[in-house]
Amino acid sequence: MGIETLACPECSAGAKMGLPQSATVKSVTTERREKPDAERVKVRATACPNDHRFFVTFEF
């Protein structure tokens, strides 16, 4: 598993998130997306240091 630094879509602060080594980030958004239709696509919730909650969609 690798650690990625993602920019918060609300304030641009960096937030660290563990992702599989082969993961490709597809989107970072404040809106929760519907459940992905592909088996290798996941959506995870996280928050930035300023407590803004956001969702990361990635494929692995």
Protein Blocks (a to p, Z undefined) as FASTA:
>chain_A
ZZdddddfklopacdddddfkbccfbdcfbdcdddfbfkbccdddddfkopacdddddZZ
